[in-house]
Amino acid sequence: IKIQIGIMSCTCNILLFGSNESTGLEVCRSLGRAGHRVTVLRFSAQKTAADHSRFCAESLYLGSPDSGVSEYLSKLRDLLSSRTFDYFIPIDNLASELTYFNYKAISSLASVVGPNQSSYTTAHNRFEALALAEHAGLVCPTTILVKQDGIPPTVLFPCLVRPVFSSAILQDEPQNFSIRKVNSADELDAKLRDDLPRSDVMLQEPVGGFVVELNFCAIDGEVLAVSVTVQLHEYY
């Protein structure tokens, strides 16, 4: 993001949407050092690290989307209509989910830094993203998709249970999903009873090695910056 915005010669007024992770602080610092005016819109009543940064020009709080997504998005649209922001940057999973849930309205009020809606829809679905990875020639673990109305197959343990979404908006509420490693039929049944009413689920064979995250910034297919993060601890 620093490179993408930094190529512009003018100072931009930027709204960081969702600052609850350390990413919010790093993005705020990068944009502030580049001379841009950064406003942080957080989800929690308590200020986050990004709100306390000297590069944060303004800190805003509209309430929590947990109390109702429709009402929260109405407040967000009112904010974007009453203020001028050159760029709107969703920071975390919840911010992205809210943005693309109401993408047409939000993108009409400010330029959203992120993929278009169709690309987000594909990448947001882990099973569809897996198909893209296989098409690109990457080696992927053996995966079984269990639909919400489907019957779970017999699997070998241990097994990774991955909901196809990390987050979603259901019945006007934001929902979060976690990945879990199960070691028995009872553990699998408990996990599926929690997830399947809300989302399709992927069952995968565990793969040895570390979890690696690839982050990149690109404009029209031209990659501007790439970072690779090795996750040393797994929390499922």
Solvent accessible surface area in square Angstrom, and as a share of the most:
residue,aa,sasa,rsa
1,I,63,0.32
2,K,111,0.47
3,I,70,0.36
4,Q,36,0.16
5,I,1,0.00
6,G,41,0.40
7,I,119,0.60
8,M,58,0.26
9,S,125,0.81
10,C,83,0.50
11,T,94,0.55
12,C,4,0.02
13,N,35,0.18
14,I,0,0.00
15,L,0,0.00
16,L,0,0.00
17,F,0,0.00
18,G,0,0.00
19,S,2,0.01
20,N,72,0.37
21,E,93,0.42
22,S,86,0.56
23,T,62,0.36
24,G,0,0.00
25,L,28,0.14
26,E,92,0.41
27,V,17,0.09
28,C,0,0.00
29,R,82,0.30
30,S,25,0.16
31,L,0,0.00
32,G,14,0.13
33,R,159,0.58
34,A,50,0.38
35,G,42,0.41
36,H,14,0.06
37,R,101,0.37
38,V,0,0.00
39,T,0,0.00
40,V,0,0.00
41,L,0,0.00
42,R,21,0.08
43,F,11,0.05
44,S,40,0.26
45,A,70,0.54
46,Q,149,0.66
47,K,100,0.42
48,T,22,0.13
49,A,60,0.46
50,A,0,0.00
51,D,13,0.07
52,H,134,0.60
53,S,17,0.11
54,R,205,0.75
55,F,36,0.15
56,C,19,0.11
57,A,57,0.45
58,E,47,0.21
59,S,32,0.21
60,L,32,0.16
61,Y,85,0.32
62,L,41,0.21
63,G,19,0.19
64,S,37,0.24
65,P,1,0.01
66,D,99,0.51
67,S,97,0.62
68,G,9,0.09
69,V,0,0.00
70,S,70,0.45
71,E,102,0.46
72,Y,5,0.02
73,L,6,0.03
74,S,43,0.28
75,K,84,0.35
76,L,0,0.00
77,R,79,0.29
78,D,91,0.47
79,L,21,0.10
80,L,5,0.03
81,S,77,0.50
82,S,88,0.57
83,R,79,0.29
84,T,108,0.63
85,F,8,0.03
86,D,61,0.32
87,Y,42,0.16
88,F,0,0.00
89,I,1,0.01
90,P,19,0.12
91,I,25,0.13
92,D,17,0.09
93,N,87,0.45
94,L,37,0.18
95,A,0,0.00
96,S,23,0.15
97,E,19,0.08
98,L,0,0.00
99,T,0,0.00
100,Y,12,0.05
101,F,110,0.46
102,N,34,0.17
103,Y,44,0.17
104,K,175,0.74
105,A,30,0.23
106,I,0,0.00
107,S,41,0.27
108,S,87,0.56
109,L,66,0.33
110,A,9,0.07
111,S,59,0.38
112,V,23,0.13
113,V,19,0.11
114,G,44,0.42
115,P,66,0.42
116,N,87,0.44
117,Q,75,0.34
118,S,79,0.51
119,S,52,0.34
120,Y,31,0.12
121,T,79,0.46
122,T,40,0.23
123,A,67,0.52
124,H,34,0.15
125,N,27,0.14
126,R,62,0.23
127,F,73,0.30
128,E,76,0.34
129,A,35,0.27
130,L,26,0.13
131,A,55,0.43
132,L,103,0.51
133,A,25,0.19
134,E,94,0.42
135,H,166,0.74
136,A,79,0.61
137,G,61,0.59
138,L,114,0.57
139,V,152,0.87
140,C,31,0.19
141,P,40,0.25
142,T,84,0.49
143,T,33,0.19
144,I,71,0.36
145,L,54,0.27
146,V,5,0.03
147,K,104,0.44
148,Q,92,0.41
149,D,134,0.69
150,G,31,0.30
151,I,162,0.82
152,P,53,0.33
153,P,51,0.32
154,T,139,0.81
155,V,22,0.12
156,L,158,0.79
157,F,74,0.31
158,P,60,0.38
159,C,5,0.03
160,L,11,0.05
161,V,0,0.00
162,R,57,0.21
163,P,0,0.00
164,V,4,0.03
165,F,53,0.22
166,S,29,0.19
167,S,2,0.01
168,A,11,0.08
169,I,18,0.09
170,L,60,0.30
171,Q,176,0.78
172,D,61,0.31
173,E,88,0.39
174,P,24,0.15
175,Q,37,0.17
176,N,110,0.56
177,F,17,0.07
178,S,62,0.40
179,I,38,0.19
180,R,102,0.37
181,K,83,0.35
182,V,0,0.00
183,N,92,0.47
184,S,43,0.28
185,A,67,0.52
186,D,117,0.60
187,E,76,0.34
188,L,14,0.07
189,D,71,0.37
190,A,42,0.32
191,K,2,0.01
192,L,9,0.05
193,R,158,0.58
194,D,76,0.40
195,D,1,0.01
196,L,20,0.10
197,P,97,0.61
198,R,64,0.23
199,S,2,0.01
200,D,26,0.13
201,V,0,0.00
202,M,4,0.02
203,L,4,0.02
204,Q,9,0.04
205,E,99,0.44
206,P,54,0.34
207,V,105,0.60
208,G,74,0.71
209,G,64,0.62
210,F,138,0.58
211,V,49,0.28
212,V,85,0.49
213,E,84,0.38
214,L,112,0.56
215,N,73,0.38
216,F,130,0.54
217,C,17,0.10
218,A,38,0.29
219,I,61,0.31
220,D,149,0.77
221,G,71,0.69
222,E,115,0.51
223,V,85,0.49
224,L,50,0.25
225,A,37,0.29
226,V,86,0.49
227,S,59,0.38
228,V,95,0.54
229,T,63,0.37
230,V,71,0.41
231,Q,51,0.22
232,L,124,0.62
233,H,122,0.55
234,E,82,0.37
235,Y,184,0.70
236,Y,74,0.28
